[in-house]
Amino acid sequence: MLDNTGFTVLIYKLQENCAGIKQAAILDMIYNHTYPNKKVWTVYQMTRVAGEETDSLNLADFKYKFKRSLQTALKNVTINFREYEDNALWIRIAWGTQYTKPNQYKATYIVYHLQTPYVFISSLRSNLPLLCQALVHASNYHDIHEMELRSRCLDSLKDIVFKRYSQTFQTYHPRPLQERNVAPEKVDPRIIQENKREKERIQRVNQEVFGNGLQPKIEFAQYKLETMFKGEPEMDILTEKEPFRCVVKFSSPHLLEALKSLAPAGMADAPLSPLLTCIPQKARNYFKIKERKDILSASCLGS
């Protein structure tokens, strides 16, 4: 398997040998489709005007309108399309400027599932408005907005927005816990029974919150806290009207599975805070926590 540096060198060699930009771009698309987790993907959702009828999207029309919209706004840009069996259209864009050729080594990737309002975009800053305008125009939507949901695992992002993850909330029937053959000496049997009931409660609550399947793979969740400092009136500490601000970020190779394991491992109370468990339901892993009517709340719980 090639890393990013090795693949860049390969593309360069292809161009040196007159393979052409188009052939190199196709090879680049195959590589990134095979290894999509090498990029950070951000989810965007397109919307229509209330009451507007939904028209069936024609792929050929989408490609034509998308390409024309970008090339009209920016002369030096190359666009490649590739369709895959899961009804996903992959788009590769190499950006230039009015005076420089497109940079083939820093291309942007877009994954759009036809007949859905969701778009997955790899890291992009400077030309994002142009890209969003082209997407909305080509897909016959009215507007587009970021969902505050990002991850390296493209498949898990799709599972979240398409509601394909297993969070069933089924009736839970706990299995009897295996007891040791010999009870520890000088331990009250009532304590053993209480511990057993508590473990069963934790298993039941954890099942209700997370379901029984593997969680979508999200590497981090970020919370921005913005609240007024509450202290004793006579203490002259942070008495200004400006709110107290901080950022808390939880990270893990598989954050939701890590959260799921906390209560059974005895590292947290069950159930966990909804601020941590609402990520799949709310389809976001960036949150802003602020005060609302003297109650600390978060935007993820208010919608």
Phi, psi and chi 1 to 4 in degrees:
 res  aa     phi    psi   chi1   chi2   chi3   chi4
   1 MET       -  132.8 -176.1  178.5   71.2      -
   2 LEU   -84.9  143.0  -67.0  171.4      -      -
   3 ASP   -87.3 -179.5   58.3   13.5      -      -
   4 ASN   -61.3  -40.2  -71.3  -20.8      -      -
   5 THR   -65.9  -45.9  -58.1      -      -      -
   6 GLY   -62.7  -37.4      -      -      -      -
   7 PHE   -69.9  -37.3 -168.6   72.0      -      -
   8 THR   -61.1  -41.8  -60.7      -      -      -
   9 VAL   -63.4  -39.9  171.8      -      -      -
  10 LEU   -62.1  -43.9  178.5   58.6      -      -
  11 ILE   -62.3  -41.1  -67.5 -179.6      -      -
  12 TYR   -61.0  -41.9  179.4   73.5      -      -
  13 LYS   -66.1  -37.9  -69.1  -64.5 -177.0 -177.8
  14 LEU   -61.7  -41.9  -76.7  171.4      -      -
  15 GLN   -68.8  -35.8  -66.0 -176.7   32.2      -
  16 GLU   -62.8  -34.7  -86.4 -170.9  -23.1      -
  17 ASN   -90.8   18.7  -64.5  -33.6      -      -
  18 CYS    64.9   26.1  -59.3      -      -      -
  19 ALA   -67.9  -26.5      -      -      -      -
  20 GLY    97.2  153.1      -      -      -      -
  21 ILE   -63.1  -40.5  -64.1  -64.3      -      -
  22 LYS   -63.7  -43.8 -176.2  175.1 -178.7  179.1
  23 GLN   -66.2  -39.8  -72.4   75.3   12.7      -
  24 ALA   -65.1  -38.6      -      -      -      -
  25 ALA   -65.9  -39.3      -      -      -      -
  26 ILE   -63.3  -43.3  -69.0  174.4      -      -
  27 LEU   -63.4  -38.8 -176.9   57.9      -      -
  28 ASP   -63.4  -39.3 -169.9   31.4      -      -
  29 MET   -67.2  -41.0  -63.9 -175.6   77.4      -
  30 ILE   -62.4  -42.0  -66.5  173.1      -      -
  31 TYR   -63.4  -46.6  175.7   83.0      -      -
  32 ASN   -72.5  -28.4  -79.7  -79.6      -      -
  33 HIS   -70.3  -35.2  177.2  -96.7      -      -
  34 THR   -72.5  -36.2  -54.7      -      -      -
  35 TYR  -125.0   66.6  -55.2  106.3      -      -
  36 PRO   -70.0  -18.7   27.2  -35.1      -      -
  37 ASN   -76.7    3.2  -65.5    2.3      -      -
  38 LYS   -83.5   -5.2  -69.8 -175.2  176.3  -66.5
  39 LYS  -118.2  158.6  -62.9 -177.5  178.6  -64.3
  40 VAL   -95.6  124.7  176.0      -      -      -
  41 TRP  -107.2  138.0  -60.9   90.4      -      -
  42 THR  -115.0  136.7  -58.3      -      -      -
  43 VAL   -94.8  134.4 -173.3      -      -      -
  44 TYR  -122.5  148.7  -71.2   78.5      -      -
  45 GLN  -124.1  130.5 -177.2  176.9   17.4      -
  46 MET   -95.4  149.2  -64.0 -177.1  -70.9      -
  47 THR  -132.8  156.5   56.3      -      -      -
  48 ARG  -112.6  166.1  -72.2 -169.5  169.4   92.1
  49 VAL   -67.8  140.5  177.6      -      -      -
  50 ALA   -55.2  129.0      -      -      -      -
  51 GLY    88.9   -7.8      -      -      -      -
  52 GLU   -72.8  136.3 -175.7  178.7    5.3      -
  53 GLU   -73.4  148.2  -65.6 -176.1    0.5      -
  54 THR   -91.2  120.8  -57.3      -      -      -
  55 ASP   -96.1  145.4  -61.7  -34.4      -      -
  56 SER   -68.0  131.9  178.8      -      -      -
  57 LEU   -88.5  125.1 -177.5   62.6      -      -
  58 ASN   -91.8  126.4 -178.7  -81.4      -      -
  59 LEU   -61.8  -43.8 -179.9   57.6      -      -
  60 ALA   -62.7  -42.0      -      -      -      -
  61 ASP   -64.9  -40.4  -72.1  -16.1      -      -
  62 PHE   -60.4  -48.8  174.5   86.6      -      -
  63 LYS   -59.9  -44.9  -70.4 -179.2  178.5  179.9
  64 TYR   -63.6  -48.6  172.4   76.7      -      -
  65 LYS   -67.8  -38.4  -67.3  166.1   68.4  175.0
  66 PHE   -63.8  -48.4 -179.4   85.6      -      -
  67 LYS   -65.3  -42.8 -162.6  168.0 -174.0  177.3
  68 ARG   -64.6  -40.2 -177.7  179.3  179.8 -176.7
  69 SER   -62.3  -44.4  177.9      -      -      -
  70 LEU   -71.0  -44.1  -86.1 -174.8      -      -
  71 GLN   -71.6  -22.7  -69.0  179.1  -22.3      -
  72 THR   -72.3  -38.4  -60.2      -      -      -
  73 ALA   -80.1  -30.2      -      -      -      -
  74 LEU  -141.1  119.0 -173.6   61.0      -      -
  75 LYS   -67.4  -50.1  178.8 -179.5  179.0 -178.8
  76 ASN   -91.3   87.4  -70.6  -39.5      -      -
  77 VAL  -152.9  137.1   58.5      -      -      -
  78 THR  -114.4  138.0   58.5      -      -      -
  79 ILE  -129.1  129.9  -54.5  168.4      -      -
  80 ASN  -127.4  142.6  -61.1   91.3      -      -
  81 PHE  -118.3  149.5  -59.9   96.3      -      -
  82 ARG  -151.6  128.0 -168.8  171.5 -179.3   84.5
  83 GLU   -98.2  145.6  -58.0  165.2   41.3      -
  84 TYR  -126.9  166.4  -74.9   92.8      -      -
  85 GLU   -66.8  -20.8   63.3  -78.5   -7.0      -
  86 ASP   -88.5   24.5   58.6   -9.5      -      -
  87 ASN    65.0   26.0 -156.8   30.4      -      -
  88 ALA  -102.7  132.5      -      -      -      -
  89 LEU  -103.1  118.4  176.7   65.4      -      -
  90 TRP   -95.0  133.5  -80.6   62.5      -      -
  91 ILE  -123.8  130.5  -51.7  171.0      -      -
  92 ARG  -114.3  127.0  179.6 -174.2 -173.8  -87.0
  93 ILE  -125.2  123.8  -57.0  176.2      -      -
  94 ALA  -104.8  121.6      -      -      -      -
  95 TRP   -96.2  140.1  -56.3   92.8      -      -
  96 GLY  -123.3 -161.8      -      -      -      -
  97 THR  -126.8 -173.9   67.8      -      -      -
  98 GLN   -65.8  -17.6  -60.5  -63.3  -16.6      -
  99 TYR  -123.5   -5.4  -50.1  102.6      -      -
 100 THR  -126.6  151.6   60.3      -      -      -
 101 LYS   -73.0  158.2  -66.6 -178.1  178.5 -179.5
 102 PRO   -59.7  139.4  -23.7   33.5      -      -
 103 ASN   -87.4  104.5 -173.9  -15.8      -      -
 104 GLN   -73.3  -14.8  -60.5  -65.1  -26.5      -
 105 TYR   -91.8   -5.8  -54.0  109.2      -      -
 106 LYS  -131.8   57.9  -67.1 -175.8  178.5 -179.8
 107 ALA   -78.8  152.7      -      -      -      -
 108 THR   -98.9  141.7  -62.4      -      -      -
 109 TYR  -115.3  139.7  -87.5   87.0      -      -
 110 ILE  -128.1  132.8  -59.3   96.2      -      -
 111 VAL  -118.6  118.7  179.8      -      -      -
 112 TYR  -125.7  121.3  176.4   44.0      -      -
 113 HIS   -89.2  116.5  -78.3 -105.3      -      -
 114 LEU   -60.2  149.5  -56.8 -178.2      -      -
 115 GLN    66.7   17.3  -44.7  -54.7  -24.9      -
 116 THR  -128.2  159.4   78.8      -      -      -
 117 PRO   -90.7    8.3   31.7  -34.0      -      -
 118 TYR  -102.1  137.7  -60.0  106.5      -      -
 119 VAL  -131.3  135.7 -176.3      -      -      -
 120 PHE  -112.4  121.9  -52.0   86.9      -      -
 121 ILE  -123.1  132.3  -56.9  176.0      -      -
 122 SER   -75.5  168.4   66.4      -      -      -
 123 SER   -47.8  127.4  -58.9      -      -      -
 124 LEU  -157.0  138.1  176.5   64.0      -      -
 125 ARG  -126.8  -65.3  -66.8 -178.3  180.0  178.5
 126 SER   -64.8  -37.7   57.8      -      -      -
 127 ASN  -104.5   16.3  -67.7  -57.2      -      -
 128 LEU   -59.3  -43.4 -177.2   59.3      -      -
 129 PRO   -59.1  -40.3  -25.4   35.9      -      -
 130 LEU   -64.1  -42.7  -68.6  179.1      -      -
 131 LEU   -64.0  -46.0  174.1   58.2      -      -
 132 CYS   -62.1  -40.4  -71.0      -      -      -
 133 GLN   -62.7  -41.2  179.8 -179.1   -6.5      -
 134 ALA   -67.0  -39.7      -      -      -      -
 135 LEU   -64.1  -46.5  -74.9  168.3      -      -
 136 VAL   -63.3  -43.5  169.2      -      -      -
 137 HIS   -64.4  -44.1  173.8   68.3      -      -
 138 ALA   -74.3  -29.0      -      -      -      -
 139 SER   -98.2    2.3   56.8      -      -      -
 140 ASN    65.2   32.1  -60.0  -37.8      -      -
 141 TYR   -98.1  172.7  -81.2   87.6      -      -
 142 HIS   -99.3  -35.7  177.5   70.9      -      -
 143 ASP  -152.1  168.4 -161.7    6.0      -      -
 144 ILE  -145.3  142.9 -174.9  171.1      -      -
 145 HIS  -144.9  152.8   67.1  -84.7      -      -
 146 GLU   -75.3  140.7 -177.3 -179.5  -21.2      -
 147 MET   -93.6    1.8  -69.1 -176.9   62.6      -
 148 GLU    59.7   38.7  -59.6  -67.8  -13.6      -
 149 LEU  -132.0  117.7  177.6   63.1      -      -
 150 ARG  -138.3  149.0  -61.0  171.2 -161.9  159.6
 151 SER  -170.2  163.1  174.2      -      -      -
 152 ARG   -83.1  -23.7  -73.6 -173.0  176.0  -84.9
 153 CYS   -86.9   97.8 -171.7      -      -      -
 154 LEU   -62.3  -40.7  179.4   60.5      -      -
 155 ASP   -62.3  -37.7  -72.2  -20.7      -      -
 156 SER   -69.2  -36.5  -72.8      -      -      -
 157 LEU   -61.5  -41.4  -67.4  176.6      -      -
 158 LYS   -64.3  -41.9  -67.3  179.9 -178.9 -178.7
 159 ASP   -59.3  -37.6  -71.1  -17.2      -      -
 160 ILE   -69.9  -52.8  -70.4  175.0      -      -
 161 VAL   -73.0  -27.9  -62.0      -      -      -
 162 PHE   -93.4    5.8  -63.2  145.3      -      -
 163 LYS    57.0   47.7  -56.5  -62.7 -176.8 -176.1
 164 ARG  -104.6   -1.4  -61.9 -169.1  -57.2 -148.5
 165 TYR   -80.6  159.8   64.0   93.8      -      -
 166 SER   -94.8   97.4  176.5      -      -      -
 167 GLN  -133.8   79.0 -165.9  162.1   21.6      -
 168 THR   -85.1  -25.2   57.0      -      -      -
 169 PHE    54.4   40.7  -60.5   98.2      -      -
 170 GLN   -79.7  162.3  -64.2  175.3   -8.8      -
 171 THR   -62.5  129.9  -58.1      -      -      -
 172 TYR  -104.4  130.1  177.0   60.0      -      -
 173 HIS  -117.4   99.5  -57.8  -75.3      -      -
 174 PRO   -66.3  142.1   24.2  -33.2      -      -
 175 ARG   -77.6  145.2  -63.4  178.4  180.0  177.5
 176 PRO   -60.8  134.9  -21.0   31.9      -      -
 177 LEU   -75.5  141.8  -63.1  177.3      -      -
 178 GLN   -74.8  125.6  -63.8  -66.5  -29.0      -
 179 GLU   -95.8  151.6  -64.5 -172.3   13.9      -
 180 ARG   -68.4  151.2  -62.6  179.9 -179.6  178.6
 181 ASN   -63.9  -38.5  -66.8  -29.2      -      -
 182 VAL  -121.5  120.4  179.5      -      -      -
 183 ALA   -70.1  144.7      -      -      -      -
 184 PRO   -57.9  145.8  -21.7   33.1      -      -
 185 GLU   -67.1  146.4  -64.7 -177.6    2.4      -
 186 LYS    59.4   31.2  -60.7 -178.7 -179.7  179.7
 187 VAL  -111.9  125.3  176.4      -      -      -
 188 ASP   -62.9  126.6 -168.7  -31.7      -      -
 189 PRO   -56.0  -27.8  -24.2   34.0      -      -
 190 ARG   -66.9  -33.1  -68.8  173.5  -64.5  179.7
 191 ILE   -68.2  -41.9  -63.7  178.0      -      -
 192 ILE   -60.5  -44.2  -62.9  176.0      -      -
 193 GLN   -65.6  -39.1 -174.0   63.6   25.5      -
 194 GLU   -64.8  -42.1  179.1   64.3   25.7      -
 195 ASN   -62.0  -39.5  -70.5  -20.5      -      -
 196 LYS   -63.7  -44.2  179.3 -179.0  176.7 -179.2
 197 ARG   -64.0  -38.3  -75.5 -163.1  -63.8  -94.9
 198 GLU   -66.6  -40.5  177.2   60.8   14.0      -
 199 LYS   -63.8  -38.7  -71.8 -179.3  179.9  178.9
 200 GLU   -66.9  -37.9  -69.5  177.4  -13.4      -
 201 ARG   -63.5  -44.3 -175.2 -166.6   71.0   83.3
 202 ILE   -62.3  -42.6  -69.1  173.5      -      -
 203 GLN   -62.4  -41.5  -71.4  179.7  -12.9      -
 204 ARG   -65.6  -46.9 -177.1 -178.0   67.2 -104.9
 205 VAL   -64.5  -42.5  170.8      -      -      -
 206 ASN   -62.0  -38.1 -133.9   39.5      -      -
 207 GLN   -64.7  -41.0  176.6   79.4    9.3      -
 208 GLU   -66.1  -35.7  -68.5  171.4   -8.1      -
 209 VAL   -80.4  -45.8  172.2      -      -      -
 210 PHE  -104.3  -12.3  -68.7  100.5      -      -
 211 GLY    75.8 -171.2      -      -      -      -
 212 ASN  -111.6    5.5   56.5    3.6      -      -
 213 GLY  -103.4  174.8      -      -      -      -
 214 LEU   -69.0  134.8 -173.7   66.6      -      -
 215 GLN   -76.8  153.4  -59.6  -62.5  -60.9      -
 216 PRO   -59.2  146.9  -21.9   32.3      -      -
 217 LYS   -87.3  108.8 -171.1  174.4 -178.0 -180.0
 218 ILE  -124.0  133.7  -62.6  -67.6      -      -
 219 GLU   -89.7  -17.5  -61.6   87.0    1.7      -
 220 PHE  -160.0  162.1   60.9   88.7      -      -
 221 ALA  -142.4  133.9      -      -      -      -
 222 GLN  -119.9  134.6  179.7  173.0  -63.2      -
 223 TYR  -125.0  122.0  -60.2   83.4      -      -
 224 LYS   -98.5  118.0  -73.0 -172.9  176.6 -179.4
 225 LEU   -95.6  130.6  176.0   65.2      -      -
 226 GLU  -141.4   97.6 -174.5  173.0  -52.6      -
 227 THR  -147.2  157.8 -177.8      -      -      -
 228 MET   -78.3  143.4  -59.3  -58.1  -65.3      -
 229 PHE   -75.0  131.1  179.4   79.8      -      -
 230 LYS  -112.7  111.7  -60.2 -174.0 -172.9  -48.7
 231 GLY  -138.0 -176.5      -      -      -      -
 232 GLU   -69.0  134.4  -63.8  -63.3  -27.8      -
 233 PRO   -57.2  -34.9  -22.1   33.1      -      -
 234 GLU   -77.3  -12.9   60.2  -87.0   10.9      -
 235 MET   -91.2  121.2  -62.7  177.4   63.6      -
 236 ASP   -84.5   65.7 -170.4   20.0      -      -
 237 ILE  -126.1  121.3  -57.8  176.9      -      -
 238 LEU    48.5   50.0  -62.7  178.2      -      -
 239 THR   -90.8    0.8   55.6      -      -      -
 240 GLU   -70.5  163.7  -62.5 -178.3    1.6      -
 241 LYS   -80.9  -11.6  -65.5 -177.6  179.0 -179.4
 242 GLU   -67.6  135.8  -76.5  -63.9  -42.1      -
 243 PRO   -70.9  157.0   25.5  -34.1      -      -
 244 PHE   -81.7  129.8  175.0   75.8      -      -
 245 ARG  -124.7  140.0  -63.4 -179.0  176.1   90.4
 246 CYS  -159.7  165.4   71.8      -      -      -
 247 VAL  -123.8  130.6  175.8      -      -      -
 248 VAL  -117.7  128.5  177.7      -      -      -
 249 LYS  -127.0  125.0 -174.6  173.6 -177.5  179.2
 250 PHE  -100.7  131.6  -62.5   90.3      -      -
 251 SER  -137.1  147.8   60.4      -      -      -
 252 SER  -168.1  152.3  167.4      -      -      -
 253 PRO   -57.3  -25.8  -25.9   35.4      -      -
 254 HIS  -148.5   80.7 -155.7  -36.6      -      -
 255 LEU   -59.9  -47.1  179.0   62.2      -      -
 256 LEU   -66.1  -37.4  -65.5  179.0      -      -
 257 GLU   -67.1  -35.4  -79.7  -63.9  -42.9      -
 258 ALA   -65.3  -42.6      -      -      -      -
 259 LEU   -63.8  -38.9  -66.9  174.1      -      -
 260 LYS   -62.0  -29.3 -177.0  178.8  178.5  180.0
 261 SER   -87.9   -9.0   68.1      -      -      -
 262 LEU   -63.9  -53.0  -72.2  178.2      -      -
 263 ALA   -64.5  -47.7      -      -      -      -
 264 PRO   -59.6  -28.5  -25.8   35.6      -      -
 265 ALA   -82.8   -2.5      -      -      -      -
 266 GLY    77.8   17.9      -      -      -      -
 267 MET   -97.9   -4.6  -59.9  176.8   65.5      -
 268 ALA  -157.8  156.9      -      -      -      -
 269 ASP   -75.8  153.9  -66.9  -27.0      -      -
 270 ALA  -111.5  134.9      -      -      -      -
 271 PRO   -83.0  161.5   31.7  -36.4      -      -
 272 LEU   -70.6  163.3  -65.2  178.5      -      -
 273 SER   -59.9  140.4  167.1      -      -      -
 274 PRO   -58.7  -23.1  -24.1   33.9      -      -
 275 LEU   -60.9  -28.4  -69.4  173.0      -      -
 276 LEU   -93.7  -29.9  -62.9  174.2      -      -
 277 THR   -96.5   -5.9   59.5      -      -      -
 278 CYS   -87.6    2.6   72.8      -      -      -
 279 ILE   -57.5  -51.6  -67.1  171.8      -      -
 280 PRO   -66.4  -41.5  -19.3   33.0      -      -
 281 GLN   -65.7  -40.1  -58.9   98.8  -52.1      -
 282 LYS   -87.8   -8.1  -61.1  -60.1  179.5 -178.8
 283 ALA    54.1   54.1      -      -      -      -
 284 ARG  -161.7  150.2   61.7 -171.2  -55.3  176.9
 285 ASN  -131.9   18.9   57.3  -17.8      -      -
 286 TYR  -121.5  124.8  -78.9   75.4      -      -
 287 PHE  -132.3  152.0  -57.3   95.9      -      -
 288 LYS  -121.7  115.9 -174.3  175.5 -178.7 -179.5
 289 ILE  -100.3  127.3  -56.0  173.7      -      -
 290 LYS  -145.5  167.7   56.2 -175.4  178.7  179.5
 291 GLU   -79.9  141.6  -75.0 -176.5  -54.0      -
 292 ARG  -144.2  109.9 -176.2  179.6  -59.7  168.6
 293 LYS    55.2   47.7  -64.6 -178.4  179.4  178.9
 294 ASP    66.7   13.5  -63.3  -32.1      -      -
 295 ILE  -122.7  128.4  -61.3  177.6      -      -
 296 LEU   -71.0  120.3 -163.0   62.6      -      -
 297 SER  -138.2  171.2   59.3      -      -      -
 298 ALA  -131.8  150.7      -      -      -      -
 299 SER   -62.5  -25.1   55.8      -      -      -
 300 CYS   -69.2  -23.9   74.1      -      -      -
 301 LEU   -94.2  -10.9  -58.5  178.3      -      -
 302 GLY   -94.1   -4.9      -      -      -      -
 303 SER  -118.3      -   58.8      -      -      -
